[in-house]
Amino acid sequence: MASLTPTLALQRKEQRIRFVETHIKQLNQADDELTISAITGDASFRLYFRVRATQSQYVLMDVPPDKGSIEAFIHLNHVFSQGGLAVPEIFAFDTELGFVLLEDLGSVHLADIIAQQGDYRYYSELLAWLPQIATLEVSKWMNTYDAPFIEQEINIFKSWLLESWLGYRCSPEVTRNWQLLVSRLSESMITQPQVVMHRDFHSRNIMYSQAGGRLIDYQDAVVGPVCYDAVSLLKDCYLKLPSQQFEQLKRESYQHLADAGLLPDMSFAQYVESFNLTGLQRHLKAAGIFARLHLRDGKPGYLPSILPTLNYIVETAEMFTEFQWLATWLQSEIIPMIEKKLTES
């Protein structure tokens, strides 16, 4: 992603300061001494800053208008909140400039808690959120996760990871198999019950503070397959659950959705098949996005997540006779190329 010129960067910084100063004064009725410091780690064009005043603290989201809009974020914050889901409070925003002043939720994610405590009980609480998300009011800001959308996302793997990063060109046989794979996964996902889905419901998008768990990064919510958010949480690209906990929580996810009437006539075995096929699509997309973040956006920190994500794909592909070729191809050709590439970087 092209960075701002020094002049434009300075102008943007001045706009941030003016926005923050104006709204902090309105909130606190005091001329506080402010500090604004960058927060790193977001996998998008959005920038985040921690704003510290004398007696309060906030987070500033900065979306340059030429990069995107904050309107979906603002509107869906209201939709999620009205649906009973815990999201950060918005104190002020400017849609023309692309600034949002938010409640500061700290810096502790679910991933941090699991890494430090190994306490998987949090997942049972989070799985209870699935029906709440699925039954949210459908908004004009939510796209439909239809066949073209699904195919476009899965092909991020082919265009960015294979072709752009590895310089790999698929053989005619792999190309044929790939096209069949895309069609099969698309068919599975569009024939599932279609519900509202967060789309990135994973351990780095759930934050914990004294107020409990809060959901972030909801602005890309769409209407799509009922299994998707459960897959995002339980087959997380950044954190792999132990097998016993995974199997137990997968069944819990089914039960929550079934009890809410969101899985009409779907047995657990059918749910597991849909879950697995949805995971194939999501993980192929995610691996491609990690390569794109490196090449296009200058964010190499996501490259180490590629191999764990591909391991999910191999594990799942081996469960299906029709996808044995995928497991073999990845293990014999693609993964060795990636391992070599990662040692060179």
Disulfide bonds with the S-S distance in Angstrom:
none
